[in-house]
């Protein structure tokens, strides 16, 4: 995170913002539109489950200003554990 305030370009521009969590030292590379992410195969502990979370937020066509940009994060990965019980009647 920057130590000083950062503003997007001055002038009459439209900007697109993409934000993701967790932080990765190497994010989306210039000229690309994807980022590599993975999940832990074993998600039985809180630590392994939490480190497998991936959130994304975006806003498009934001006109330049000093106003904050609202980013609403969405969970991209979901673990769903279902138990199905089948009972047969005769």
PDB file with one MODEL, atoms N, CA, C and O in Angstrom:
MODEL        1
ATOM      1  N   UNK A   1       0.841  -1.166   0.000  1.00  0.00           N
ATOM      2  CA  UNK A   1       0.000   0.000   0.000  1.00  0.00           C
ATOM      3  C   UNK A   1       0.892   1.236   0.000  1.00  0.00           C
ATOM      4  O   UNK A   1       1.930   1.263   0.661  1.00  0.00           O
ATOM      5  N   UNK A   2       0.488   2.239  -0.731  1.00  0.00           N
ATOM      6  CA  UNK A   2       1.271   3.456  -0.870  1.00  0.00           C
ATOM      7  C   UNK A   2       1.270   4.262   0.425  1.00  0.00           C
ATOM      8  O   UNK A   2       0.285   4.268   1.163  1.00  0.00           O
ATOM      9  N   UNK A   3       2.374   4.934   0.688  1.00  0.00           N
ATOM     10  CA  UNK A   3       2.491   5.787   1.869  1.00  0.00           C
ATOM     11  C   UNK A   3       1.864   7.159   1.646  1.00  0.00           C
ATOM     12  O   UNK A   3       1.588   7.872   2.611  1.00  0.00           O
ATOM     13  N   UNK A   4       1.636   7.540   0.395  1.00  0.00           N
ATOM     14  CA  UNK A   4       1.033   8.847   0.118  1.00  0.00           C
ATOM     15  C   UNK A   4      -0.221   8.658  -0.723  1.00  0.00           C
ATOM     16  O   UNK A   4      -0.416   7.611  -1.340  1.00  0.00           O
ATOM     17  N   UNK A   5      -1.069   9.679  -0.740  1.00  0.00           N
ATOM     18  CA  UNK A   5      -2.303   9.598  -1.524  1.00  0.00           C
ATOM     19  C   UNK A   5      -1.975   9.509  -3.007  1.00  0.00           C
ATOM     20  O   UNK A   5      -1.070  10.180  -3.502  1.00  0.00           O
ATOM     21  N   UNK A   6      -2.726   8.674  -3.699  1.00  0.00           N
ATOM     22  CA  UNK A   6      -2.546   8.504  -5.133  1.00  0.00           C
ATOM     23  C   UNK A   6      -3.834   8.898  -5.835  1.00  0.00           C
ATOM     24  O   UNK A   6      -4.920   8.497  -5.416  1.00  0.00           O
ATOM     25  N   UNK A   7      -3.719   9.679  -6.899  1.00  0.00           N
ATOM     26  CA  UNK A   7      -4.875  10.065  -7.693  1.00  0.00           C
ATOM     27  C   UNK A   7      -4.667   9.575  -9.114  1.00  0.00           C
ATOM     28  O   UNK A   7      -3.549   9.572  -9.630  1.00  0.00           O
ATOM     29  N   UNK A   8      -5.759   9.161  -9.736  1.00  0.00           N
ATOM     30  CA  UNK A   8      -5.655   8.720 -11.114  1.00  0.00           C
ATOM     31  C   UNK A   8      -5.479   9.937 -12.011  1.00  0.00           C
ATOM     32  O   UNK A   8      -5.501  11.058 -11.502  1.00  0.00           O
ATOM     33  N   UNK A   9      -5.308   9.776 -13.299  1.00  0.00           N
ATOM     34  CA  UNK A   9      -4.896  10.883 -14.172  1.00  0.00           C
ATOM     35  C   UNK A   9      -5.780  12.124 -14.061  1.00  0.00           C
ATOM     36  O   UNK A   9      -6.994  12.033 -13.877  1.00  0.00           O
ATOM     37  N   UNK A  10      -5.140  13.274 -14.178  1.00  0.00           N
ATOM     38  CA  UNK A  10      -5.895  14.526 -14.229  1.00  0.00           C
ATOM     39  C   UNK A  10      -6.294  14.767 -15.674  1.00  0.00           C
ATOM     40  O   UNK A  10      -5.628  14.288 -16.592  1.00  0.00           O
ATOM     41  N   UNK A  11      -7.353  15.489 -15.878  1.00  0.00           N
ATOM     42  CA  UNK A  11      -7.841  15.727 -17.231  1.00  0.00           C
ATOM     43  C   UNK A  11      -9.141  14.987 -17.445  1.00  0.00           C
ATOM     44  O   UNK A  11      -9.729  14.454 -16.505  1.00  0.00           O
ATOM     45  N   UNK A  12      -9.580  14.958 -18.674  1.00  0.00           N
ATOM     46  CA  UNK A  12     -10.865  14.346 -19.020  1.00  0.00           C
ATOM     47  C   UNK A  12     -10.639  12.916 -19.498  1.00  0.00           C
ATOM     48  O   UNK A  12     -10.566  12.660 -20.699  1.00  0.00           O
ATOM     49  N   UNK A  13     -10.530  11.998 -18.560  1.00  0.00           N
ATOM     50  CA  UNK A  13     -10.290  10.593 -18.875  1.00  0.00           C
ATOM     51  C   UNK A  13     -11.346   9.727 -18.206  1.00  0.00           C
ATOM     52  O   UNK A  13     -11.978  10.128 -17.229  1.00  0.00           O
ATOM     53  N   UNK A  14     -11.524   8.532 -18.754  1.00  0.00           N
ATOM     54  CA  UNK A  14     -12.332   7.507 -18.105  1.00  0.00           C
ATOM     55  C   UNK A  14     -11.385   6.377 -17.719  1.00  0.00           C
ATOM     56  O   UNK A  14     -10.528   5.970 -18.504  1.00  0.00           O
ATOM     57  N   UNK A  15     -11.554   5.880 -16.504  1.00  0.00           N
ATOM     58  CA  UNK A  15     -10.663   4.841 -15.986  1.00  0.00           C
ATOM     59  C   UNK A  15     -11.451   3.592 -15.609  1.00  0.00           C
ATOM     60  O   UNK A  15     -12.609   3.668 -15.197  1.00  0.00           O
ATOM     61  N   UNK A  16     -10.805   2.449 -15.756  1.00  0.00           N
ATOM     62  CA  UNK A  16     -11.348   1.176 -15.295  1.00  0.00           C
ATOM     63  C   UNK A  16     -10.502   0.708 -14.114  1.00  0.00           C
ATOM     64  O   UNK A  16      -9.274   0.767 -14.166  1.00  0.00           O
ATOM     65  N   UNK A  17     -11.153   0.244 -13.056  1.00  0.00           N
ATOM     66  CA  UNK A  17     -10.465  -0.238 -11.867  1.00  0.00           C
ATOM     67  C   UNK A  17     -10.777  -1.709 -11.660  1.00  0.00           C
ATOM     68  O   UNK A  17     -11.931  -2.132 -11.735  1.00  0.00           O
ATOM     69  N   UNK A  18      -9.724  -2.486 -11.397  1.00  0.00           N
ATOM     70  CA  UNK A  18      -9.868  -3.893 -11.040  1.00  0.00           C
ATOM     71  C   UNK A  18      -9.052  -4.104  -9.772  1.00  0.00           C
ATOM     72  O   UNK A  18      -7.878  -3.736  -9.713  1.00  0.00           O
ATOM     73  N   UNK A  19      -9.670  -4.691  -8.768  1.00  0.00           N
ATOM     74  CA  UNK A  19      -8.993  -4.942  -7.501  1.00  0.00           C
ATOM     75  C   UNK A  19      -9.258  -6.381  -7.086  1.00  0.00           C
ATOM     76  O   UNK A  19     -10.338  -6.918  -7.335  1.00  0.00           O
ATOM     77  N   UNK A  20      -8.273  -7.001  -6.456  1.00  0.00           N
ATOM     78  CA  UNK A  20      -8.441  -8.381  -6.024  1.00  0.00           C
ATOM     79  C   UNK A  20      -7.777  -8.600  -4.672  1.00  0.00           C
ATOM     80  O   UNK A  20      -6.898  -7.838  -4.267  1.00  0.00           O
ATOM     81  N   UNK A  21      -8.208  -9.649  -3.980  1.00  0.00           N
ATOM     82  CA  UNK A  21      -7.651 -10.063  -2.705  1.00  0.00           C
ATOM     83  C   UNK A  21      -7.523 -11.581  -2.735  1.00  0.00           C
ATOM     84  O   UNK A  21      -8.446 -12.237  -3.218  1.00  0.00           O
ATOM     85  N   UNK A  22      -6.474 -12.162  -2.266  1.00  0.00           N
ATOM     86  CA  UNK A  22      -5.374 -11.578  -1.520  1.00  0.00           C
ATOM     87  C   UNK A  22      -4.324 -10.970  -2.439  1.00  0.00           C
ATOM     88  O   UNK A  22      -4.277 -11.252  -3.637  1.00  0.00           O
ATOM     89  N   UNK A  23      -3.489 -10.131  -1.849  1.00  0.00           N
ATOM     90  CA  UNK A  23      -2.391  -9.487  -2.562  1.00  0.00           C
ATOM     91  C   UNK A  23      -1.465 -10.539  -3.147  1.00  0.00           C
ATOM     92  O   UNK A  23      -1.183 -11.558  -2.517  1.00  0.00           O
ATOM     93  N   UNK A  24      -0.995 -10.281  -4.359  1.00  0.00           N
ATOM     94  CA  UNK A  24       0.030 -11.113  -4.982  1.00  0.00           C
ATOM     95  C   UNK A  24       1.106 -10.184  -5.510  1.00  0.00           C
ATOM     96  O   UNK A  24       0.805  -9.161  -6.126  1.00  0.00           O
ATOM     97  N   UNK A  25       2.352 -10.537  -5.271  1.00  0.00           N
ATOM     98  CA  UNK A  25       3.458  -9.683  -5.721  1.00  0.00           C
ATOM     99  C   UNK A  25       3.400  -9.492  -7.231  1.00  0.00           C
ATOM    100  O   UNK A  25       3.602  -8.384  -7.728  1.00  0.00           O
ATOM    101  N   UNK A  26       3.127 -10.562  -7.955  1.00  0.00           N
ATOM    102  CA  UNK A  26       2.960 -10.472  -9.405  1.00  0.00           C
ATOM    103  C   UNK A  26       1.472 -10.602  -9.681  1.00  0.00           C
ATOM    104  O   UNK A  26       0.893 -11.672  -9.493  1.00  0.00           O
ATOM    105  N   UNK A  27       0.855  -9.526 -10.124  1.00  0.00           N
ATOM    106  CA  UNK A  27      -0.585  -9.527 -10.370  1.00  0.00           C
ATOM    107  C   UNK A  27      -0.887  -9.737 -11.843  1.00  0.00           C
ATOM    108  O   UNK A  27      -0.320 -10.624 -12.481  1.00  0.00           O
ATOM    109  N   UNK A  28      -1.768  -8.930 -12.371  1.00  0.00           N
ATOM    110  CA  UNK A  28      -2.125  -9.010 -13.785  1.00  0.00           C
ATOM    111  C   UNK A  28      -1.015  -8.342 -14.577  1.00  0.00           C
ATOM    112  O   UNK A  28      -0.709  -7.170 -14.357  1.00  0.00           O
ATOM    113  N   UNK A  29      -0.418  -9.073 -15.486  1.00  0.00           N
ATOM    114  CA  UNK A  29       0.698  -8.551 -16.271  1.00  0.00           C
ATOM    115  C   UNK A  29       0.195  -7.618 -17.360  1.00  0.00           C
ATOM    116  O   UNK A  29      -0.921  -7.768 -17.857  1.00  0.00           O
ATOM    117  N   UNK A  30       1.032  -6.654 -17.725  1.00  0.00           N
ATOM    118  CA  UNK A  30       0.681  -5.682 -18.766  1.00  0.00           C
ATOM    119  C   UNK A  30       0.277  -6.403 -20.045  1.00  0.00           C
ATOM    120  O   UNK A  30       0.959  -7.329 -20.484  1.00  0.00           O
ATOM    121  N   UNK A  31      -0.828  -5.979 -20.639  1.00  0.00           N
ATOM    122  CA  UNK A  31      -1.309  -6.580 -21.877  1.00  0.00           C
ATOM    123  C   UNK A  31      -2.114  -7.857 -21.676  1.00  0.00           C
ATOM    124  O   UNK A  31      -2.597  -8.438 -22.648  1.00  0.00           O
ATOM    125  N   UNK A  32      -2.265  -8.303 -20.439  1.00  0.00           N
ATOM    126  CA  UNK A  32      -3.020  -9.525 -20.142  1.00  0.00           C
ATOM    127  C   UNK A  32      -4.311  -9.166 -19.418  1.00  0.00           C
ATOM    128  O   UNK A  32      -4.467  -8.048 -18.927  1.00  0.00           O
ATOM    129  N   UNK A  33      -5.229 -10.116 -19.356  1.00  0.00           N
ATOM    130  CA  UNK A  33      -6.498  -9.867 -18.670  1.00  0.00           C
ATOM    131  C   UNK A  33      -6.821 -10.955 -17.650  1.00  0.00           C
ATOM    132  O   UNK A  33      -7.960 -11.065 -17.196  1.00  0.00           O
ATOM    133  N   UNK A  34      -5.823 -11.758 -17.290  1.00  0.00           N
ATOM    134  CA  UNK A  34      -6.081 -12.827 -16.327  1.00  0.00           C
ATOM    135  C   UNK A  34      -4.960 -12.899 -15.302  1.00  0.00           C
ATOM    136  O   UNK A  34      -3.850 -12.413 -15.522  1.00  0.00           O
ATOM    137  N   UNK A  35      -5.289 -13.521 -14.176  1.00  0.00           N
ATOM    138  CA  UNK A  35      -4.327 -13.688 -13.089  1.00  0.00           C
ATOM    139  C   UNK A  35      -4.423 -15.135 -12.605  1.00  0.00           C
ATOM    140  O   UNK A  35      -5.516 -15.694 -12.512  1.00  0.00           O
ATOM    141  N   UNK A  36      -3.292 -15.724 -12.302  1.00  0.00           N
ATOM    142  CA  UNK A  36      -3.279 -17.099 -11.818  1.00  0.00           C
ATOM    143  C   UNK A  36      -3.615 -17.163 -10.338  1.00  0.00           C
ATOM    144  O   UNK A  36      -3.016 -16.452  -9.532  1.00  0.00           O
ATOM    145  N   UNK A  37      -4.563 -18.005  -9.978  1.00  0.00           N
ATOM    146  CA  UNK A  37      -4.932 -18.221  -8.576  1.00  0.00           C
ATOM    147  C   UNK A  37      -5.134 -19.712  -8.351  1.00  0.00           C
ATOM    148  O   UNK A  37      -5.374 -20.473  -9.289  1.00  0.00           O
ATOM    149  N   UNK A  38      -5.033 -20.110  -7.098  1.00  0.00           N
ATOM    150  CA  UNK A  38      -5.245 -21.524  -6.786  1.00  0.00           C
ATOM    151  C   UNK A  38      -5.876 -21.650  -5.406  1.00  0.00           C
ATOM    152  O   UNK A  38      -5.913 -20.694  -4.632  1.00  0.00           O
ATOM    153  N   UNK A  39      -6.364 -22.831  -5.118  1.00  0.00           N
ATOM    154  CA  UNK A  39      -6.948 -23.126  -3.808  1.00  0.00           C
ATOM    155  C   UNK A  39      -6.210 -24.305  -3.195  1.00  0.00           C
ATOM    156  O   UNK A  39      -5.633 -25.129  -3.904  1.00  0.00           O
ATOM    157  N   UNK A  40      -6.237 -24.375  -1.885  1.00  0.00           N
ATOM    158  CA  UNK A  40      -5.669 -25.527  -1.189  1.00  0.00           C
ATOM    159  C   UNK A  40      -6.601 -26.720  -1.363  1.00  0.00           C
ATOM    160  O   UNK A  40      -7.819 -26.595  -1.231  1.00  0.00           O
ATOM    161  N   UNK A  41      -6.021 -27.869  -1.659  1.00  0.00           N
ATOM    162  CA  UNK A  41      -6.845 -29.073  -1.806  1.00  0.00           C
ATOM    163  C   UNK A  41      -7.477 -29.464  -0.479  1.00  0.00           C
ATOM    164  O   UNK A  41      -8.639 -29.867  -0.435  1.00  0.00           O
ATOM    165  N   UNK A  42      -6.714 -29.344   0.599  1.00  0.00           N
ATOM    166  CA  UNK A  42      -7.227 -29.671   1.932  1.00  0.00           C
ATOM    167  C   UNK A  42      -7.717 -28.386   2.587  1.00  0.00           C
ATOM    168  O   UNK A  42      -6.914 -27.533   2.963  1.00  0.00           O
ATOM    169  N   UNK A  43      -9.025 -28.246   2.722  1.00  0.00           N
ATOM    170  CA  UNK A  43      -9.599 -27.044   3.317  1.00  0.00           C
ATOM    171  C   UNK A  43     -10.285 -27.355   4.644  1.00  0.00           C
ATOM    172  O   UNK A  43     -11.291 -26.738   4.995  1.00  0.00           O
ATOM    173  N   UNK A  44      -9.730 -28.316   5.374  1.00  0.00           N
ATOM    174  CA  UNK A  44     -10.337 -28.706   6.643  1.00  0.00           C
ATOM    175  C   UNK A  44      -9.958 -27.771   7.789  1.00  0.00           C
ATOM    176  O   UNK A  44     -10.677 -27.709   8.786  1.00  0.00           O
ATOM    177  N   UNK A  45      -8.848 -27.045   7.672  1.00  0.00           N
ATOM    178  CA  UNK A  45      -8.468 -26.103   8.728  1.00  0.00           C
ATOM    179  C   UNK A  45      -8.842 -24.682   8.312  1.00  0.00           C
ATOM    180  O   UNK A  45      -8.954 -24.378   7.125  1.00  0.00           O
ATOM    181  N   UNK A  46      -9.031 -23.823   9.305  1.00  0.00           N
ATOM    182  CA  UNK A  46      -9.399 -22.431   9.033  1.00  0.00           C
ATOM    183  C   UNK A  46      -8.329 -21.738   8.199  1.00  0.00           C
ATOM    184  O   UNK A  46      -8.654 -20.983   7.283  1.00  0.00           O
ATOM    185  N   UNK A  47      -7.059 -21.985   8.502  1.00  0.00           N
ATOM    186  CA  UNK A  47      -5.965 -21.347   7.769  1.00  0.00           C
ATOM    187  C   UNK A  47      -5.941 -21.717   6.299  1.00  0.00           C
ATOM    188  O   UNK A  47      -5.806 -20.841   5.444  1.00  0.00           O
ATOM    189  N   UNK A  48      -6.070 -23.005   5.988  1.00  0.00           N
ATOM    190  CA  UNK A  48      -6.040 -23.425   4.583  1.00  0.00           C
ATOM    191  C   UNK A  48      -7.298 -22.976   3.851  1.00  0.00           C
ATOM    192  O   UNK A  48      -7.248 -22.656   2.664  1.00  0.00           O
ATOM    193  N   UNK A  49      -8.429 -22.953   4.559  1.00  0.00           N
ATOM    194  CA  UNK A  49      -9.676 -22.487   3.954  1.00  0.00           C
ATOM    195  C   UNK A  49      -9.591 -20.994   3.646  1.00  0.00           C
ATOM    196  O   UNK A  49      -9.947 -20.568   2.547  1.00  0.00           O
ATOM    197  N   UNK A  50      -9.122 -20.197   4.608  1.00  0.00           N
ATOM    198  CA  UNK A  50      -9.040 -18.743   4.437  1.00  0.00           C
ATOM    199  C   UNK A  50      -8.064 -18.349   3.341  1.00  0.00           C
ATOM    200  O   UNK A  50      -8.323 -17.406   2.594  1.00  0.00           O
ATOM    201  N   UNK A  51      -6.952 -19.054   3.234  1.00  0.00           N
ATOM    202  CA  UNK A  51      -5.965 -18.701   2.216  1.00  0.00           C
ATOM    203  C   UNK A  51      -6.420 -19.097   0.818  1.00  0.00           C
ATOM    204  O   UNK A  51      -5.759 -18.755  -0.163  1.00  0.00           O
ATOM    205  N   UNK A  52      -7.527 -19.804   0.711  1.00  0.00           N
ATOM    206  CA  UNK A  52      -8.068 -20.190  -0.589  1.00  0.00           C
ATOM    207  C   UNK A  52      -9.147 -19.235  -1.077  1.00  0.00           C
ATOM    208  O   UNK A  52      -9.721 -19.445  -2.145  1.00  0.00           O
ATOM    209  N   UNK A  53      -9.426 -18.194  -0.312  1.00  0.00           N
ATOM    210  CA  UNK A  53     -10.444 -17.224  -0.708  1.00  0.00           C
ATOM    211  C   UNK A  53      -9.883 -16.311  -1.794  1.00  0.00           C
ATOM    212  O   UNK A  53      -8.692 -15.998  -1.780  1.00  0.00           O
ATOM    213  N   UNK A  54     -10.711 -15.885  -2.723  1.00  0.00           N
ATOM    214  CA  UNK A  54     -10.292 -14.954  -3.768  1.00  0.00           C
ATOM    215  C   UNK A  54     -11.457 -14.016  -4.043  1.00  0.00           C
ATOM    216  O   UNK A  54     -12.547 -14.458  -4.406  1.00  0.00           O
ATOM    217  N   UNK A  55     -11.223 -12.724  -3.868  1.00  0.00           N
ATOM    218  CA  UNK A  55     -12.264 -11.718  -4.056  1.00  0.00           C
ATOM    219  C   UNK A  55     -11.868 -10.773  -5.179  1.00  0.00           C
ATOM    220  O   UNK A  55     -10.690 -10.470  -5.364  1.00  0.00           O
ATOM    221  N   UNK A  56     -12.861 -10.312  -5.923  1.00  0.00           N
ATOM    222  CA  UNK A  56     -12.624  -9.393  -7.037  1.00  0.00           C
ATOM    223  C   UNK A  56     -13.665  -8.285  -7.001  1.00  0.00           C
ATOM    224  O   UNK A  56     -14.835  -8.512  -6.694  1.00  0.00           O
ATOM    225  N   UNK A  57     -13.204  -7.068  -7.325  1.00  0.00           N
ATOM    226  CA  UNK A  57     -14.100  -5.916  -7.458  1.00  0.00           C
ATOM    227  C   UNK A  57     -13.678  -5.133  -8.691  1.00  0.00           C
ATOM    228  O   UNK A  57     -12.494  -5.085  -9.022  1.00  0.00           O
ATOM    229  N   UNK A  58     -14.636  -4.521  -9.369  1.00  0.00           N
ATOM    230  CA  UNK A  58     -14.281  -3.698 -10.530  1.00  0.00           C
ATOM    231  C   UNK A  58     -15.297  -2.581 -10.724  1.00  0.00           C
ATOM    232  O   UNK A  58     -16.459  -2.690 -10.335  1.00  0.00           O
ATOM    233  N   UNK A  59     -14.823  -1.517 -11.332  1.00  0.00           N
ATOM    234  CA  UNK A  59     -15.651  -0.386 -11.744  1.00  0.00           C
ATOM    235  C   UNK A  59     -15.111   0.068 -13.090  1.00  0.00           C
ATOM    236  O   UNK A  59     -13.898   0.151 -13.281  1.00  0.00           O
ATOM    237  N   UNK A  60     -16.004   0.358 -14.015  1.00  0.00           N
ATOM    238  CA  UNK A  60     -15.582   0.773 -15.360  1.00  0.00           C
ATOM    239  C   UNK A  60     -16.100   2.162 -15.684  1.00  0.00           C
ATOM    240  O   UNK A  60     -17.118   2.610 -15.157  1.00  0.00           O
ATOM    241  N   UNK A  61     -15.368   2.830 -16.569  1.00  0.00           N
ATOM    242  CA  UNK A  61     -15.739   4.149 -17.088  1.00  0.00           C
ATOM    243  C   UNK A  61     -15.925   5.189 -15.988  1.00  0.00           C
ATOM    244  O   UNK A  61     -16.880   5.966 -16.014  1.00  0.00           O
ATOM    245  N   UNK A  62     -15.014   5.200 -15.028  1.00  0.00           N
ATOM    246  CA  UNK A  62     -15.049   6.187 -13.949  1.00  0.00           C
ATOM    247  C   UNK A  62     -14.358   7.456 -14.446  1.00  0.00           C
ATOM    248  O   UNK A  62     -13.200   7.420 -14.862  1.00  0.00           O
ATOM    249  N   UNK A  63     -15.074   8.569 -14.400  1.00  0.00           N
ATOM    250  CA  UNK A  63     -14.504   9.843 -14.847  1.00  0.00           C
ATOM    251  C   UNK A  63     -13.538  10.340 -13.778  1.00  0.00           C
ATOM    252  O   UNK A  63     -13.836  10.281 -12.585  1.00  0.00           O
ATOM    253  N   UNK A  64     -12.381  10.830 -14.211  1.00  0.00           N
ATOM    254  CA  UNK A  64     -11.343  11.241 -13.276  1.00  0.00           C
ATOM    255  C   UNK A  64     -11.813  12.335 -12.327  1.00  0.00           C
ATOM    256  O   UNK A  64     -12.496  13.281 -12.717  1.00  0.00           O
ATOM    257  N   UNK A  65     -11.422  12.169 -11.067  1.00  0.00           N
ATOM    258  CA  UNK A  65     -11.692  13.155 -10.015  1.00  0.00           C
ATOM    259  C   UNK A  65     -10.887  12.733  -8.794  1.00  0.00           C
ATOM    260  O   UNK A  65     -10.147  11.750  -8.846  1.00  0.00           O
ATOM    261  N   UNK A  66     -11.026  13.463  -7.704  1.00  0.00           N
ATOM    262  CA  UNK A  66     -10.363  13.061  -6.459  1.00  0.00           C
ATOM    263  C   UNK A  66     -11.311  12.282  -5.557  1.00  0.00           C
ATOM    264  O   UNK A  66     -10.951  11.933  -4.433  1.00  0.00           O
ATOM    265  N   UNK A  67     -12.511  12.009  -6.039  1.00  0.00           N
ATOM    266  CA  UNK A  67     -13.498  11.257  -5.251  1.00  0.00           C
ATOM    267  C   UNK A  67     -13.094   9.787  -5.151  1.00  0.00           C
ATOM    268  O   UNK A  67     -12.527   9.238  -6.096  1.00  0.00           O
ATOM    269  N   UNK A  68     -13.378   9.147  -4.019  1.00  0.00           N
ATOM    270  CA  UNK A  68     -13.076   7.717  -3.903  1.00  0.00           C
ATOM    271  C   UNK A  68     -13.940   6.887  -4.853  1.00  0.00           C
ATOM    272  O   UNK A  68     -15.053   7.277  -5.206  1.00  0.00           O
ATOM    273  N   UNK A  69     -13.411   5.755  -5.252  1.00  0.00           N
ATOM    274  CA  UNK A  69     -14.135   4.831  -6.123  1.00  0.00           C
ATOM    275  C   UNK A  69     -14.668   3.691  -5.256  1.00  0.00           C
ATOM    276  O   UNK A  69     -13.901   3.033  -4.553  1.00  0.00           O
ATOM    277  N   UNK A  70     -15.978   3.460  -5.305  1.00  0.00           N
ATOM    278  CA  UNK A  70     -16.580   2.360  -4.546  1.00  0.00           C
ATOM    279  C   UNK A  70     -16.251   1.034  -5.214  1.00  0.00           C
ATOM    280  O   UNK A  70     -16.477   0.857  -6.411  1.00  0.00           O
ATOM    281  N   UNK A  71     -15.719   0.111  -4.436  1.00  0.00           N
ATOM    282  CA  UNK A  71     -15.414  -1.226  -4.930  1.00  0.00           C
ATOM    283  C   UNK A  71     -16.146  -2.236  -4.056  1.00  0.00           C
ATOM    284  O   UNK A  71     -15.904  -2.312  -2.851  1.00  0.00           O
ATOM    285  N   UNK A  72     -17.030  -3.000  -4.655  1.00  0.00           N
ATOM    286  CA  UNK A  72     -17.792  -4.032  -3.951  1.00  0.00           C
ATOM    287  C   UNK A  72     -17.229  -5.394  -4.333  1.00  0.00           C
ATOM    288  O   UNK A  72     -17.356  -5.835  -5.475  1.00  0.00           O
ATOM    289  N   UNK A  73     -16.612  -6.045  -3.370  1.00  0.00           N
ATOM    290  CA  UNK A  73     -15.931  -7.309  -3.631  1.00  0.00           C
ATOM    291  C   UNK A  73     -16.905  -8.476  -3.653  1.00  0.00           C
ATOM    292  O   UNK A  73     -17.870  -8.527  -2.891  1.00  0.00           O
ATOM    293  N   UNK A  74     -16.618  -9.416  -4.557  1.00  0.00           N
ATOM    294  CA  UNK A  74     -17.410 -10.641  -4.672  1.00  0.00           C
ATOM    295  C   UNK A  74     -16.478 -11.835  -4.517  1.00  0.00           C
ATOM    296  O   UNK A  74     -15.365 -11.848  -5.044  1.00  0.00           O
ATOM    297  N   UNK A  75     -16.959 -12.842  -3.780  1.00  0.00           N
ATOM    298  CA  UNK A  75     -16.195 -14.078  -3.629  1.00  0.00           C
ATOM    299  C   UNK A  75     -16.257 -14.844  -4.949  1.00  0.00           C
ATOM    300  O   UNK A  75     -17.332 -15.059  -5.508  1.00  0.00           O
ATOM    301  N   UNK A  76     -15.101 -15.246  -5.428  1.00  0.00           N
ATOM    302  CA  UNK A  76     -15.039 -15.977  -6.693  1.00  0.00           C
ATOM    303  C   UNK A  76     -15.072 -17.483  -6.449  1.00  0.00           C
ATOM    304  O   UNK A  76     -15.677 -18.223  -7.224  1.00  0.00           O
ATOM    305  N   UNK A  77     -14.431 -17.937  -5.386  1.00  0.00           N
ATOM    306  CA  UNK A  77     -14.412 -19.364  -5.071  1.00  0.00           C
ATOM    307  C   UNK A  77     -15.460 -19.662  -4.020  1.00  0.00           C
ATOM    308  O   UNK A  77     -15.758 -18.827  -3.166  1.00  0.00           O
ATOM    309  N   UNK A  78     -16.010 -20.848  -4.090  1.00  0.00           N
ATOM    310  CA  UNK A  78     -17.017 -21.269  -3.126  1.00  0.00           C
ATOM    311  C   UNK A  78     -16.816 -22.741  -2.829  1.00  0.00           C
ATOM    312  O   UNK A  78     -16.699 -23.560  -3.740  1.00  0.00           O
ATOM    313  N   UNK A  79     -16.777 -23.065  -1.566  1.00  0.00           N
ATOM    314  CA  UNK A  79     -16.725 -24.471  -1.180  1.00  0.00           C
ATOM    315  C   UNK A  79     -18.122 -24.869  -0.744  1.00  0.00           C
ATOM    316  O   UNK A  79     -18.730 -24.225   0.111  1.00  0.00           O
ATOM    317  N   UNK A  80     -18.610 -25.916  -1.329  1.00  0.00           N
ATOM    318  CA  UNK A  80     -19.952 -26.377  -1.010  1.00  0.00           C
ATOM    319  C   UNK A  80     -19.853 -27.827  -0.570  1.00  0.00           C
ATOM    320  O   UNK A  80     -19.444 -28.693  -1.344  1.00  0.00           O
ATOM    321  N   UNK A  81     -20.223 -28.086   0.658  1.00  0.00           N
ATOM    322  CA  UNK A  81     -20.142 -29.436   1.199  1.00  0.00           C
ATOM    323  C   UNK A  81     -21.558 -29.914   1.474  1.00  0.00           C
ATOM    324  O   UNK A  81     -22.221 -29.415   2.383  1.00  0.00           O
ATOM    325  N   UNK A  82     -22.013 -30.865   0.704  1.00  0.00           N
ATOM    326  CA  UNK A  82     -23.375 -31.385   0.851  1.00  0.00           C
ATOM    327  C   UNK A  82     -23.340 -32.847   1.255  1.00  0.00           C
ATOM    328  O   UNK A  82     -22.477 -33.613   0.826  1.00  0.00           O
ATOM    329  N   UNK A  83     -24.288 -33.210   2.081  1.00  0.00           N
ATOM    330  CA  UNK A  83     -24.505 -34.618   2.410  1.00  0.00           C
ATOM    331  C   UNK A  83     -25.889 -34.967   1.904  1.00  0.00           C
ATOM    332  O   UNK A  83     -26.865 -34.272   2.187  1.00  0.00           O
ATOM    333  N   UNK A  84     -25.960 -36.028   1.168  1.00  0.00           N
ATOM    334  CA  UNK A  84     -27.248 -36.474   0.654  1.00  0.00           C
ATOM    335  C   UNK A  84     -27.593 -37.800   1.311  1.00  0.00           C
ATOM    336  O   UNK A  84     -26.792 -38.735   1.329  1.00  0.00           O
ATOM    337  N   UNK A  85     -28.775 -37.857   1.836  1.00  0.00           N
ATOM    338  CA  UNK A  85     -29.233 -39.094   2.464  1.00  0.00           C
ATOM    339  C   UNK A  85     -30.425 -39.605   1.674  1.00  0.00           C
ATOM    340  O   UNK A  85     -31.412 -38.896   1.476  1.00  0.00           O
ATOM    341  N   UNK A  86     -30.316 -40.836   1.230  1.00  0.00           N
ATOM    342  CA  UNK A  86     -31.401 -41.445   0.462  1.00  0.00           C
ATOM    343  C   UNK A  86     -32.028 -42.542   1.318  1.00  0.00           C
ATOM    344  O   UNK A  86     -31.336 -43.427   1.821  1.00  0.00           O
ATOM    345  N   UNK A  87     -33.326 -42.471   1.473  1.00  0.00           N
ATOM    346  CA  UNK A  87     -34.049 -43.496   2.222  1.00  0.00           C
ATOM    347  C   UNK A  87     -35.002 -44.192   1.265  1.00  0.00           C
ATOM    348  O   UNK A  87     -35.790 -43.555   0.565  1.00  0.00           O
ATOM    349  N   UNK A  88     -34.911 -45.492   1.256  1.00  0.00           N
ATOM    350  CA  UNK A  88     -35.779 -46.288   0.397  1.00  0.00           C
ATOM    351  C   UNK A  88     -36.957 -46.807   1.211  1.00  0.00           C
ATOM    352  O   UNK A  88     -36.793 -47.256   2.346  1.00  0.00           O
ATOM    353  N   UNK A  89     -38.112 -46.742   0.636  1.00  0.00           N
ATOM    354  CA  UNK A  89     -39.302 -47.313   1.273  1.00  0.00           C
ATOM    355  C   UNK A  89     -39.707 -48.543   0.490  1.00  0.00           C
ATOM    356  O   UNK A  89     -39.607 -48.577  -0.737  1.00  0.00           O
ATOM    357  N   UNK A  90     -40.166 -49.553   1.211  1.00  0.00           N
ATOM    358  CA  UNK A  90     -40.644 -50.761   0.534  1.00  0.00           C
ATOM    359  C   UNK A  90     -42.114 -50.876   0.670  1.00  0.00           C
ATOM    360  O   UNK A  90     -42.708 -51.829   0.167  1.00  0.00           O
TER     361      UNK A  90
ENDMDL
END
